[in-house]
Structures are given as structure tokens and as C-alpha cells.
Amino acid sequence: MESSKKIKQQKKKVLLMGKSGAGKSSMRSIIFSNHVAKDVRRLGATIDVDKKRVKFLGNLLLDIWDCGGSDAARYAFFGSLANTLGRQDAFTESYLTSQKSYVFGDVGVLIYVFDVESSDFSASENAAPGNSNRDLQTFGSIISALSEYSPGARIFALVHKMDLVAAAYRIAVTESKSDSIRAQSGRFARSIGIYATSIWDESLYRAWGSIVNSLIPNLDVVEDGLRDLQAVTEAEEVVLFEQNTFLTVTRVGSMVGNENPNTDRYERLSNIIKTFKNSLSTYTESNSSHQFDCFTIKTRIFNLIIHRLTYNTYVLMILPPGEAELQCAKLNILMAKDEFARIESVAEGADDDTKGKVKPRAY
């Protein structure tokens, strides 16, 4: 049941920046356009700014500005002028000068993508000036602009293409790169979120899940509702996913569920379920990712259910074994649907009269 109130949509400006070839457009296509990793290699370089509006959880609009990197912009638009600029990113230069207030004003989130293998991204303090630390210098300039025009923005840095680093060295490389990034982060050094990512594993979902999670205005209300649902169903764990991207919105769990040692299980589930949804479209002759209603796995030691909760979300529950427990959980999910739809529609500044009122009936 949809609320009779006219819901104010929350608009958040998201800057996606980094040098040309860092993988910005590829990761955006995987998360928001249902592409798979092997297909994004056909994508061309982004020129200037590619703006995309994404609807997330119904009332949250993400205005994603995919800002073109250095090489493609330089050669496509500036020709020989690029030679006078040396290796300086011409478009980033314009972002930081003539377009400064336009680009960096009213920013909700900055996501800066570093190519871990790039010669422009060096952690060495002894790097030649203007050479191997150029990407960090550009990042520092962008941070300065944000400090001036959007001091309340949230900052995320993705150390991308980690699949190119040998597994034995990934932790050390990530720590070294993270230290260098924080050194250039100014006032955001303590709050910046830094993630090592690759399009070939679930790390991309972990990073983007955290990014989008930071933008949800009424997350505490959602979690209260999930705790009620978890309590009446005796679920070990309850996880809420956004229906299109299948990014993890949030989760709650029992003491047993919280002891699960597989800390990357949510991102793995996001990756697996989204691949499953895409495969369904092959058999349904649909051009878009197929939306299923319910998926269950029954074993002797547990039940797993993924069920449509609202128009914009799915809920995953790990339950005790038994047919009765599974069917009761389905009934409780159905009973909770309308209340979660109301929670989802609570916008920032609206009358929050739903908090604590999600009380699924225990069967």
C-alpha cells in the first residue's frame, strides 16, 4: 500500500572521478546497468562528463557524474594543446578552474578511482615531480575544491584493478596505497572510506554497497523493522537488498548469525543473485533484468529464503530447518510488506511517524 502523501525525492550528487582507463565507467555499468565483467571491455572512454540519474530505494535519486579522465579527453578535444600541458589532465584542469563551482558544488559523495597498476599512482615520496605521483596530486586538488564548495561531502577512494596484483601482496599494497591517499585527503583524512576493488570479484559490491548505504537518510528505521522481523521468525540473519542493483542496504542478525566467519558473504550473494537474475532474462526473452518474487533453499540444517519485500527491495533470511518455519516466515514477510513500504517512503524532513511501528505478526 503506497502512502497517500506526496513523497519528496532526495537528490544526491555523486562525482565519479579518476584518470582515463581507471575503470570508472566499467564499474558503474556493472553496478547500475546490469552488465557483466566480460562485457564492459567493449565500453569506450568517457569524454567530458557523462551524467546518469539512478533511482535507489524509491525516493533516493543519485545524480552520478562520470567525469572523463585524462588521455581520452586530452587527445579528443585538445590535440596539440595537450603537448603544452605535458601529462596534465586537461579536463580535470577545467574542472578545477573554470567549472569549479559547477562541478564541486552541492556534492553528496565523491568517488575517486585509482588504477593500482598505473605509473601515475605512486606511494613513493621520492617520485619524480609531475610524474609518478600525478594521480595523487590531482586527487589532492579535488579534495581542496570539495573542502571549499562541499565541506559536508562523503569521500570514497577505490584502489581498483586489484586482480592485477599477486594475491600474496594485495594486503601490503592496499595498506601502502591507503596511507598515500589519506595523506592527500586533508580534512577528510579520518572519514574517507578506502576500498580495494576489482570487477572480477565481489569487492566491487562491497565498496558500492557502503557508498550507497551512507546516503540512506532513515537507515535506523529500516533496521528497527528488520529486527522485529528477525525476532518473530527466529532467523539467524536478515539481509535487505535493493532490487535492481542487489547492493546490500543493511542487515541484522542473532548472536549465532553474528558469529558467521565469512565476512564477505553479503557481497558474494549480491554478485551471485544478480548473475542469476540476468540469466533469467535469457529464458524470459526480457531485455531487462528479470524480477523474481521468491526463491528458497531447504536443507536439513537451515532454510534460506529470498523474498520480494517492497517494490524496491528484497529480503534474505536464514531460518531454522522445517517446512512450518519456512511457511511462517513467508506469512510474516507478507504481513510486514505495507509497513516497510511506509518506512521506505519516509523522506528527509518528512514526518517520521513509522519509527518502531513495524510489528510483523508471529505465526
N, C-alpha and C positions, 0 to 999 in steps of 0.2 A: 504494500500500500504506500503510494507516494504521498509525501507531505503536501498539504494544501498551500503551504507557504511558498512564496517565490524565493528560491534559494539563490543567494549571492555567490557567484562563482569566484573562486580565489585564483588570481593570476600570478604566476611566479616566473620571473625572467631567469633563464638558465643559460649561462655562457659556456660553450664548449670550445676550448682553445688548445693550441699546441702547434708544433711545426708541421709542415706538409709531410704526409706519409706516416704520421704518428699512429694513425688508426682511429681517428675521431668519428668519421662517417661510418666506418665499418661497425664499430660498437653501437652506435646509435641505430643502425639498421637492424642489428641483431636483437636489440632490446625492444625497440618500438615498432619495427616494420616486419617482424616475423621472418627475417632472413636467417639462414643457417650459415655457419662459418665458411663453408666451402664456396658459397655463392658470392660473398662480399668482395672477393678478389676482382670481380668484374666492375666494381664501382670506380668511377673516375675521381680525380682530385676535386676538392671543393674550391670554387672560385668566389672571392668576396665573402658574403655571409648568406648561408642557406638557413632560412627560418622555417621552423616546423612547430605547429601547435599540437600538443598531445593532451588528451583528456585522461585524467587519472583519478580514480575513485569518485567519479561523477562530477563533483563540484570543484576539483582542482585542475586548473589549466596550466600546463607547462609550456611556456614560450621558449623553445630551445633554439638558440642562435649558434649554429655550427659555423665558426669563423675560419675561413680559409687560411691555410698555412703559408709557408714562405715560398717554396720553389714554384708551385703551380701559379700562384698569384703573380710572382715576380716575372716569370717568363711570358705568361699570357697577356699581361697588361702593360708591363714597363719596358720590355725589350732591352735595349742597350742601357737604359737608365739603371737597370739592375747592376750593371758593372760598376757604376759610380757608387752604388750603395754597398758594394762588396757582397758579403754574405748576409747583410741585414735583411730581415723580413719586411718587405715594402708595405704590405697590407697591415701588419702589426704596427708598423711605424705610423700609419694613418689612424689606426685605432687609438693610438696613444697621443695623437696631436689634434688634427682637425675634427675627428669624430669622438673625441674622448668622453664628453658628457653624454653623448647619444648612446654609445656602446656600454659605458660603465655605470650609467645612472640607473637607479632602481633595480639593481641586480639582487635576486634572491640567492642564487648559487653560482659559483664559478667552478667549473671542472677543467683542470689543465692536464693534458695528456702528454707525458714524456715517453719518448721511444727509448727503451732501456739500452738498445744497441747503437743509438745514434752517437756520432762523434761530437755532436753539439751538446751532449748531456754528460758532462764530466764532473765527478765529485772532487777532482783534484784542485787544490788551491793553487798549485803551481802551473795550471793550464795556461797556454799562451793567450794573451789578451785578445778578445774578439773572436776566439776560435772555439776551443772545446767546451767552454762554459757559456756559450751564447744563449742556449735554451734557458739556462737558469737566470741569466741576466734579463732576458725578455720576461720571464715569469716574475722576477722582482719588480720590473717596471709596471706590470699589470697589477700586482699587489698594491703598489703605491697609488695607482689610479683608483682602485677599489676602496682603499682607505679614505680617499678624498670624496668619492661620489656615492659609495655604497658601504659605509663602515659596518653595517649590520649583516652583510652577506656571509654566507657559509662557504668555506673553501674546501675543495677536494682536489687532490693530486693523484693521478693514476700512473704508476710506473708500468707501462704497457709492453706487450710482446715478451712477457717473461718466459714463454715457451722456448725462446731462443737462447736462454741461459741454462747451462747444465744444472740439473736438479741439485747436485751437491753444493752449488754456490748460490742458490737463489736467496736463502735467508740472509747471507752476508751481503749480497748485492743490494737487496731491498733495504737493509738497515743503513748501508752507506749512502744510498740514494736518498733515503728519507731524511737523514741528517743534513744533507746538502739542500734539500727542498725547504726544510724548516728554517735553515739559516737565511733563506731569502724571503721568508713569509711575514716578516715584520710583526705587526700587531696580531696577526692571525696564527702565529707560530704554535701557540698552545692549543688552539681549537681545530687546526687543519686536520682533515682526515686523509690519510695516505694509504693507498691500496696497490698491491702488485696484481696485475691483471693479464689475461690472455683471452682471445676469442675462442680458444680451443678447449677451455675447461670452464668450470662453474665459477671461477674467480670474478668474472665479469658481472655475474648476477649478484654476488656478494657486495661488490662495490656500488653498483647502481641501486640495489635494494637499500643500502644505507643512505645514499644520496636522496632518494625519493622519500624515504622514511623521515628524514629531517624536515620535510616540507609539510607533513600532515599536521593540521592545526589541532585536531581533537583526538590524538592517539591514545591518551589516557582513558578517554571514554570508551573507545573501542576495546581496549584491554580489559576494562571492567566487565564489559559484556562477555568477552571470551572467558574470563574467569568464572562467571556464572554458568556458562555453557559447559565448561570443563568440570565444574563441581557436580552438576546434576547428572552428567553422563559417566563420571568416574574415568574420564580419559586421561591417559598418561601425558598427552600433549595435544594442543590445539594450535594450528598454524593458519593464519589468514593470508591469502594470496590475492593480488589484483588480477582480474580476469583476463586482460589482454596480454600484458607483459609476463604474467605469472611471477612477478617480483614479490618477495616476502614483505608484507606490510608489518606484521608483528606476530608474536607467539606467546603462549602461556603454557605452563606445564606443572605436573605434580612433582613431588620430590623424586620419584622414580624417573620421570621424563627428564628432569633437570640434570640427572646424573649420566645421561647419554654421552659417551665419549666422542661421538662423531660430530664435531662442531661445524662441519661444512655440509651437514645433511640438508639444510634448507635450500642452499644454492644448487646442490645436486638435484633435489626434487624439482626446483624451478626449471633447470635445464632439461631433465627427463620429461616432465609433463608438457613443457612447451613443444618439445620434439614430437611427443605423442599427439598433441593437438594438431600440429602441422601435418602429420601423417594421415590423420583422419580426413583432412580436406582432400587428399588424393582420391579417397574412396567415396566421398560425398559430392564430388565434382563442384566443390566450392572454391572460389578464388580467395577467400579469406580463411583465417584460422578457425576451425570448427569449435563451437562452444558445446561441450557435453554437459549433462545435468548431474550425473552421479557416477562414481567409479569406486568399486570396492574390492578389497583383497581379504579373504578369510583364511586363517591358518589355525592350527591347534593352540597356538600361544598368544595370538593377538588378532584383532581386526583393524583394517585400515579403510577409511572412507574419505573420499574427496567429493564434496557436495557443493553445488551452487548455493550460495548464501543470499546474495543480493544481486542486482543487475550488474554490479561492478566487481564482485568478489566471489572467491571460492574459499571454503574452509576444509582443512585436512585435520582428521582426528585419528589418534592411535588409541584403540579401545580394548577392553578385556575380551577374551575369546567368547564365542557363543552367538547363535542367531538372535536370541532375545535382546542381547546387549546391542547388537548392530541395528536392529529394527527400532529399538527405543531411542538410539542416538539419531536416527533419521527423523523420527517424530519430533524430537526436541529441536533439531535444526529447523524443521518446518515451522514450529511454534515461535522460534526466535527471528525468523526472517523479517517480519514487519518492523520489529524493534531495531534490528541492525540497519535496516533501510533508513529509519529515522535518525539514528546516530550518524550514518554516512552523510546525511544531508545537513548536519549542523555545520554551518559555516562560521568562520571567524567573525565575532561581533554579533552573531545571532543569539537568540535566547536559548541557552543551553538547558532545556528542561528535560532532557533524556538521560542525564548522567545518573548512573546507578539504577536505572529502571529496566534493564534487560533481565528479566527473570523467566527463563525457559521453564516450562512445567516438567517436573521429574516423573517419568513413566516407569 
